[in-house]
Amino acid sequence: MGKLEGKIALITGGNSGIGFATAKQFVNEGAYVFITGRRDPEAASAVQEIGRHVTGVQGDVSNLGDRDRL
């Protein structure tokens, strides 16, 4: 059982860089992770690479409508 088993995380900018590395680590430790990214193709690619317990959501945290939708 991982440290984050049964937890849910939201990682903005989770499709690249530190956010992506964090999302992968959280999944490896048992969490279900939602990642956001401004461009859908990059978010979808990150979801595919992580492979399990992850959902990608297209959105820009500087956009109030995107934040409300999330």
Long-range contacts (C-beta under 8 A, 24 or more apart in sequence): 1-30, 2-28, 2-29, 2-30, 2-31, 3-29, 3-30, 4-29, 4-30, 4-31, 5-29, 5-30, 5-31, 6-30, 7-31, 7-32, 8-32, 8-33, 8-34, 9-33, 9-34, 10-34, 10-35, 10-36, 10-70, 11-35, 11-36, 12-36, 12-61, 13-37, 13-61, 14-43, 14-46, 14-56, 15-39, 15-42, 15-43, 15-45, 15-46, 15-56, 16-42, 16-46, 20-46, 23-50, 23-54, 24-50, 27-52, 27-53, 27-54, 34-70, 36-61, 36-70
